[in-house]
Amino acid sequence: MAEFQLFAYQEEVVERALKGENIIIWLPTGGGKTRAAVYVAKKHLETTTNAKVVVLVNKVHLVDQHYSKEFQPHLGNKYSVMPVSGESEEKDFFGIVMQEKDVVICTAQILYNALINEEEAKHVELSDISLLIIDECHHTHKESVYNKVMRCYLEKKLKGEQALPQILGLTASPGTGGEKLLDKAVEHVLQICANLDSAIVSAKNFAPELQQKVPRPIKTFDIVEKRLLDPFGDHVKSMIGMIHDFMNLPPDVRLRQCGTQEYEADVVILEQRGVRENNRMLAQCAIHLRQYNDALLINDTLRMMDAYRSLEDFYLTKSSTAIEGTDFFLVGLFEENQVELRKLANDARFENPKMAKLESTLLKQFGPDVQSRGILFSKTRKSTHCLKDWVLKNRALQEAGIKAAILTGAGGGITYMTQNEQADTIGKFRRGSLNLLISTSVAEEGLDIPECNLVVRYGLLTNEIAQQQASGRARARDSQYSVVAQEGGKEVRRERVNEYLEELTGKAIHVVQNMSPHEFRRKIGELQTEAAVRSKFAERCKTEKRSRYLASSVQLLCRNCFAPVASGSDMKLVDNAHYVNVNPDFKNHYKLGPRVVLPRNFEDWEPGHRIICSNGNCNKEWGFEMKYKKSALLPNIAIKNFGLEMPDGRTTVKKWKDVPFTVDDFNFAEYCQEHFPDLFD
């Protein structure tokens, strides 16, 4: 087994955990929280009879990272260590894995599923675990999976059950929960402590050593003067005004300034209202207004041509899917203005000045003979692709030797990356064949990324936790943390607020740490009891909401053309995950689109073709067919693509958990008897 030593500040923060106490370790990004946790796990395994360590992470890519970089190298020679994620077969017999292995590293969802699954091969009890390590534990709040796991723990604790695991939480910052006053920030930190049933510890006696080990980067604000002329943006705004005039906005609607997140929120609500009121003009205009607003947001952050292309891509299929007058007006408006928009987007005189500032910021750190490594943080996956395209086409950046790649979250769709693609990109960055990562927030938290001498935050509005974690990526000596933003813009104001909140977090933790043990336990106990009552009340409300209407009294309408296509009673829930329509007549309402390709295989099902509304020219995508247990072909639909017609009106919901009727579980045996009766003769 690879022996390892801790720094003195790490020894200080693990001291109470080694005595068996429930502890949250608060150390900055790069401070070695995971290494400290491995040390605690090692000592726990050496000194505890029938020890069982579970390490929870909140993102799939962190499972293998923690396994291969920390737990396996230091514990693997003496103990059996197993990584389990949704991408591994072991999740299907997780209960058996837990019995056989000493250390299991998994996503929180895997453990939570095992806690509530009654099937023997998959079930796990909290009493089976002796040490539960929770990475990035500041996520243990509200309806997060971490908090669902800890609710199971607290339920047993409040009943007086003794066989519970020791808790070890790890965080770079618990944050203030958005609170700006000290007493409220203290309440937030106490709530995190209560949720984790843990005290919070940090380096005090050896703080100077920590500061030397994890130096703070030099922070700069690279300020851009306001854009004097923006004819492309002005033209888009005039088109937004034309849509406003056409749609005859209801008198009680007050839309905020376009080109802002607030306007986007307003038009999202407007679209929902259009569906509720059977006003397709309102709903469709709102969808198109959101696209124009998105173009304005892109124009404010990226190149004018990126903004133009976002509109061009949106309208690519719209003319062939127009249903009635509203669609013809909206498509016609874009087509009439398309040539002018493209001409303005190509006029270099009016290009976004932020791009020039970003270029100069990068050129300060990169050059032909300079060994630099940086991360450029941007808001959306789309923006990372636009920025990479800009870097590749920018002669000065290419001459400076910048070799850029995108790093975004894992998932489905063309703009997502697979876990292997993420690992490959980070590997190249570590080896130096890449020297600039253009990343969404996925690189802020947890990922093992080499030390950088430049971190740039570009067009971002985030909270103090994300800001600290991004800043912590600049770990090289004399590294730079740059905020590229417009003079007097929101980004600068938010960054200043976050600096204050970071300081406030430290003060709040100090207050909590200075409480007497008796007072701390009393407050934690009160918060845990309150949380248990709230949880039961919320569950009751959820049950009442689900049974508000009979499933047979609810109709599902296509969200685009408003055609009624299914009854709520046609819907069944497969494996607590997939909502499928079992009515064979549903096939009459859709046609098949391209085949769905997912980056991994699943135990009981495989994806088929996309399903698309077949009402005239509608072509609204609803979901995809799935083949279940190699025999049942079931339409798996996303409720966000439908309106709900209830006895007393219409509504829309984003997720199936919010529908106002009960969806029964899918019975495979019954389905087979009904659809394949000859097999049962």
N, C-alpha and C positions, 0 to 999 in steps of 0.2 A: 504493500500500500504506500502510495506517495505521502511522505510525511510533510507537514507544512506548519509554519508558525504564523501567528496573527501579529499584527502591529499592536502596540500598547493600547491605542484607542479602540481597536476591535475587541481586545480582551476586556476592556472596561464595559463595553455595551453588551457583551454576552454573559457577564458575571451572574446576573440574576436568572437568566435562562438556564444556566448550568446547575442552578439550585432547584430547577423544576418549576419556576414561576412562569406565568403567561406574560409574555413581553412583546412589545412592538419596538423594533430597532429602527431608529431614525438616523440615517446617515445620507450625505449627499450622493448624487450620481457619481460613480467612480470611487466611492469610499469603501467598497468591498463588502457590501451587505450579504451577498450570496456566499462569499467565502466564509464569513462569520457564521452563516446558517449551516454550512457544511460541517464546520467545526462543532457546533452544538449538536448536530445530528450524529456525528462520530462519537462524541462523549456519551450521548443518550443511548446509542446502540451498545456501547461498551459497558454501561452501568445499569441498564434496565432489562429485567427479565421479560422475554417474549416481546421485545421492542418491535414496533412497526411504525416507520416514518413515511408520511405522505407529504409531498411537496406540491402545492397548488399554484398554477400560473393562470393568467387571464387571457393569454394569446397562444395559439397553437405553436408558432415558431419558437416560443420560449421553452417548450417541453424538451426538444432535442438539444437546445443550447445549454440548458441547465444540466442535462444528462451528460453530454459529451465534454463540456468545458469544466464542470465542477464536481458533480456528485460521483460519476463513474470513475474519473481519474483518482479521486481521493478516498473513495469507499469501495470501489468495485473489486479489489483484490480479496477483501475479507467478507464483503456482504453482497447479496444479490440485489442489483439496482435495475429497475425496469421503467422505461418511458412509455406512457400510454396517451394517445390523443385520438381525436375523432378519425384520424387518418390511419390508425393502426388496428389490426384485427383483435388485439387483446381487449379492446373495449367491450367486445361482445361476450367475454367471460371474465369481466373485471373482478367479480367476487372471488374467483379461483386464483387470479393473479395476486390479489391482496393476501390470500392465505399462503401463497408460495414465496413471495418476495419480501425482502427486508425493507427496501426503500422503493416507493412508487412515485414517479413524477408525472403529473397529469393536469389537464385543464380542469378548472373548477366544475364545469358542466358534467364531465365524466363522473366525478365523485358524487355530485348532487343527483344525477340520474341513478346511480347505484344505491344511494340512500333511500330513494323513493320506489325503486324497482323491487318487486316481491319475488321475482324469479331467482331461484337459488344460485345459479351460476353467475348472476349479475349483481346480486344484493350485497351490500356492505353495511355494517353497523358502525357508528362512531366509536363504540367501545372496542372495535377491532384495531383502532389506531391509537398509538401511544404518544406520538408527536406529530402535530399538524403545522407545517410551515406554509405561510401564505405570502406569496410574492406580490409586490405592488399593492399592499393591503389597504391603501387609502381608498380603493374601490369598494371596500366593504360598507356599502350604504344603500339605502332605498331598496330597489328591486334587483340589484346586481346579483349574479350567481354566488359570489363570495358571501353576500349577506344571507342568501337562502340557505347555504351550508351552515352558516353561523346561527341562523334561527333554529335549525335542527339541534344544534349544540345547546343553545340557550333554553330551548323548550325542555330539554332533559335536565339542564342545570336547575331550572326553576322548580322542577318536580323533585329535586333532591337526589337525582342519580349521580353516583360517584365515579363510575367508570367512563371518564371523559378524557380526550387527549389533551396534552399540554399544547398551548398555542404559541407560535412564534411568527409574528408579523414583520414584514420588511417594507420600508417606504423611504423615498427620498424627500417626500413632503406630504403630510396629511392635508395641507391647505387650510383654508378658513371656511370652506363651504360657501364662498361668495360673501361672507360677512365682513363688514368694514370696521366694526367696533370690537374692542378687546373682549368684553364680557361675552359677546355672541360668538367670537372666534374660540374662546375657551369652551363654550358649550359644544361647538362643533368637534373640537379635539376630544372632549369627554365622550361625545356620542360615538366617535370612531373607537375609542378605548372600550366603551360599553359593548359595541357591536362585536368586538374581538375579545371581550372579557379579559383585557390585558392592560398593563401599565405601559407607559412609553419611556424609553431610555435613549440617551444620546451621549456623545463624548463630551465630558466636562473637564476632568483632570488632565486629559491628553488632547484637548482641543487644538493646541498649537501644532502637534504632530499631524493631526488630521488636515489642518489648513495647509501644511507643507506638502502633504501627500496629494491633496486635491486642490490645486491652485485655482483661484477664480480667474476667468478670462477678462481681458480688457474690453469693456463695453463701449460701443460707439453708436451714435445715431447718425446714419447717413441720410440727411434730409434733402428732399427734392422740393423745389419751388412748385407752386401750383401751375397747372397746365393753363397757359393763356388762351389758346385756341384749340377747340376740339370739335371740328365740323362733323366727324363721323358720329361722335356721341350725340351731338345736337340733332343730327338727322334721325338717329334711332329714337330720340325723345319725341321728335315731331310725329313719328309713326305711332308711338305709344299714345300720343294725344288723339290721333285719328281713330284708333281703336276705342278709346274712351268715348269719343263722340258717337261712334257707330253703335256701341253696346247700350247706350242709354242707361248709365249707371243709376241704380236705385238711390233715391234722395237721402237715405240714411247711411250711405257708404261714403267714407272719407279715406281715400287712398293717400298714404304718405309719399314722400318724395321718391321718384323712380331712381334706379341706380343704387338702391340701398337694400340691406337685408330686411329692413322693416317693410319695404314695399313688397318684397317677395312673400313675407308672412301674410300681408294683406291679400294678395292675389290667390294664395293657397286657400285662404278662408273663403274668398269669393267663388272659387271653383266649387268648393264643397256646398256653398249656398245654392249655386246654380243647379247642382244635382238634386238637392233637397226640394227646391221649388219647381222642379221639372222645367227649368229655363236653360235649354241647351246653349243658347246664344251667350248667356252669362258665363256658363262653365267653360265653353270653348275659348271665348275671348280671354278669360283668366289664364288658361293654359298657355296661350300664345304670348300674353303679356309677361308671363314668367320667363319665357325664352328671351324676349327683348330685354328684360331686366337683367337676366344672366349675361347677355351680350354687353350691357353697360358695365357690369361688375368686372367682366374679363377685360374690357377696354380700359378700365381704371388700373388694372394690375399688369396686364400682358400687352402684346402687340395688337394694333387695330385689326390686323388680318386674322388673328386668333378669334377675336370677337365676331368678325364677319363669317368665318368658317363655322362657328357654332350655330349661327342662324342658317347658313347654307345646308349644313348637315340635318338640321331639324326639318327644313322644308323639302328635303330631297324626295320624300315619299308622300308629302301632303297633297299634292295635286291629284295623285291617282287614288287617294282615299277620301276625297271630299264627298260629303253626303248631301248637304243642303246649302242654302244661301250664305249662312254664317261662314262655312268652310271656304266657299268660293270667294267671299270678300277677303278673308284673312290671307289665303294663298295669293290672290290677286294683288293685295297690298305689297307683299314681299316681292313678287315678281316684277311689279311696276318700279320698285325702288332698288332692285338688285344691282343693276349696272352702276347706279350712282353710289351705292354703298361700297361696292368693290373698288371703284375709282378713288373714293375718299380713303379707304383702308390702305391703298397702295401709295398714298401721298406721304413721303418721308418727312415733309416739313412739319407734319402734325403728330409725329410718332410720340408714344408715351414716354415722358422724360424719366420715369422710374426705371425703364430698361437701361438707359444710359448710365444712371446712377448705380444700378446693379452691376453693370459691366465694369465700371471704375472700382467698385468695392472688391470684385473678384480679382481684378488686375493688380491691386495692391498686394495681394497675397500669392498670386500665381505668376510664374514667368518661366522662360525656357530653362534657366539654370537654378530654379528654386524648387526645393522638395516640399510641397504643400499638400495638405489633405483637408478637405472641407465638406460640410453638409449644408445644402441650401433647402430650408424648410418652406414649403408652400402649402396652400390650403386644401386644394382638391387634386384628385388623380388627373383630371383633365389639365390642370395648370402645370403639373409636373411634366406631362408629355409636351405641352407647348414650350416650356422652359428648356427642355432637352433639345427640341428642334431649334430653338433660338441659339443655344450654345454651339450646336453643330454647324450652324450657318454663319456664326459670328467670326470673322477672320481674326480679329484681335485676340479673342479667347482661344481660338485654335492655335495661333502662333505662341500663345503663353503656355501651351502644353496641357490645356485642360482636357481630361478624358472623363466624360460624364456618363452616368447611368441613372436610371429611375429606381427608386425603392418605395413601393407602396404596400398596402395591406394585402393579406392573402384572401382569396375568395373566388367567386365566379365572375364571368364577364371579361370583355377584352381589356379593360383598364386595370384589372386585378393581376396580382402575381401569384404563382404557386409558391408553396413553401420551399421547394427546391430552387426555384428562380431567385427567391430572396437570399437563400444560403449561397448560391453561386455568385450573386452580385456582391454580397458582403465579403466573400472569399477573395474576389478580385480586388476589392477596395483594400482589404488587409494586406494583400501581396503587392499592391502599388500599381497594378495594371489599370486601375481606375483611381482617380484622385478627387472626384467630386460626386457626391450622392445628391440627387435632387429628390427630396423625400416629402411625403405627407407625415402626419404625426406618428406613424408606425416606428420611426427611428428615434422618437423622443424618449420612449419608455422601454426599458428592459433589454432591448437588443444589444448583443455584444458587438459593438462597433469600435474599431481602433481609435486611439486618441487623434483628435483633429486640432489644427491650429486656426481653423476658421469655421464659425457657425453663422449663417445668415438667416434671419427670419424675414420673409418677404410676403407682404400682403396678408398677414396673419393677425387674427384677434382671438386669443386663447386665455385661459386662466393662469393663475400664478403657479400651479403645479406643472403644467406643460412648459411654461417659460423656464422654470428652474431646471427641468429635465433636459430641455433643449440646450440651455446654457451649459449644463454639465457635460455635454458632448465635446465641448472645447476644453480638452484636458492637457494639451501640450503646454509647455512653458511659454509664457508671453503670447498665448493664443488670443484671438479676437472674436468677440461676439457682436455681430452687427445687426442693427435693425434698419432696414431700408424702408423709408416711409415718407409720405407727403408732409410738408410743413403744416403744422396744426391739425394733422389728420388723426383719425381714431386710433391707428396703430400706436402712435407715440403716446397718446393719452392712456391707452390700455397698458402699455409697457410700464409707464410710471405708476399706474395703480397697482400693477402686479408686483413691482418693486416694494411698494408699501405693504401689500398683502403678504409677501414673503417674510418681511420683517415682523409683521403682525403674527404670522404663524409661529415664529420663534418665540415671541413673547407669550403667546397663548400656551405653548408647550411648557415653557418655563413656569407659568402659573400652575399648570396641572401637576408638574413634577414636584412643586413645592407644597402641594397639599399634604396634610397629615394622612397616613395610611387609612385611618378610620373615616375621615371625611371623603377621601377618594372612593373607598369601597361603598360608602353610603350613597354617593351621587351615582356611581356606576349601577348599583342595585336598583335605584329609582328609575334610571333611564331604561334598564333592561325590562323592568316590569311594565313601564309605559309602552315600550316597543311591542311587547307580547300582546298587550290589550289592543293596540293599534292594528297589529297584524291580524288578530282574530276578527276585528271589526271590518277590516278591509276585505278579508276572505268572505265574510257574510254578505257584504255589499256586492262582491263579484258574483257570488252564487245567485243573489236576488236579480242582478242585472242579466245574467245568463238565462234566467227563467222568466223574463219579463213577457216574452211572447212565445207561443207555440211555434216550433220550427216550420210547421206546415202553413202558418199564416204569414210567413216572410218570403218575399220574392227577391231573387237576385237579378239586377238589371246590369247590362253592359254599361260601364262608366262612360263610354264614348257616345254610343248611339241611343242609349236608354231603353233598348229592347229587353223585355223580360225573358230570361233564358233558363231559370232554374228556381226550384223551391228550396227553402232552408232545410226541409226534410230529406232532400236528395243528398245532403252532405254528410259524410262520415269522417271520423278521425282515425288515421292509420298510425299505429305505433307511437301515439302521442306526439306526432310530428307533422304528418301530411294530411291536409284537408282535401278529400277527393269527392267527386260527384259519382254516385253509383247508379243513377238513372240512365238506362241505355238510350233514352230519347235525347239526352243532352248532346249526343254526337251530331244531332241535326242542326245545332246552333254554332258549331265551330268547324274550321278547316285546319289542316296541319301545316305548320311552317317548318323551318330548318330543324335538324336534329340538335338536341341539347348535348353538349360535351362538358363533362365535369372532370376536374383534375384527379379524382380518386374514385374507388369503387365502394359500394355499400353492401351490407350483409344480405338484406332481403329484397332490394329493389334496384332497378337501373332506370336512368332517364330515357325517354323517347323523344318525340317531336314536340316542338312548341305548338300550343293551340291558340287559334286566332278567331275572333268573331267573324262569322260568315254572313252577317246581315248587310247585304248590299256592298258598298265600298268601305264599310267600317274598319275592318282589319285591326281592331284593338287586340293587343296580346293579353291573354288571360293567365297563362301558366304553361304547363307542359304535361304530356302523358307520361305516366310511369308504369313500368312493368313490375308488378309485385309478386314475389315468390315464383318468378318465371312463368306465370300463367295469367294473372289478372291485369288487364290493361286499363288503368284508371286515370281520368283527367284530374291532375293535381293543380288547384287554382289558388291564386293570391287574391285575397278579399279586397285589397286596395284597388283592384281593377274593376270593381263592381260597386253599384249603389244598392242600398237595401230598402225595399218597399215594404213598410209595415202597415198594420191596420190603421194607424193614426198619422201616417206621413213617411217621408223618406229620410235616410241618413247615410253617412259614409263612415267607414272605419279604416284605420291603417292596418290593423292586425286582427287575426281571428280571435284572439283572446278578448277582444272588445265587442264581439257581436252580441246582440241582446236576446239570443236564444241558445238552447243547448244543442251541441253537436254530439250525437252518439258515437261510440267507438265502432270501428269497422269490424265486422265479424267475417273472417275469411271463409270459414266452413259454410256459413249461410250463403255467402256470395257464390261460392262454387256450386252449391246445391241449386241455386236459382239460375245460374248462367250455364252450368254444365250438368243438367239433370241426368243425361245418359250415363254419366260416370257413376251415378248412385243407384242405377236400376239393378 
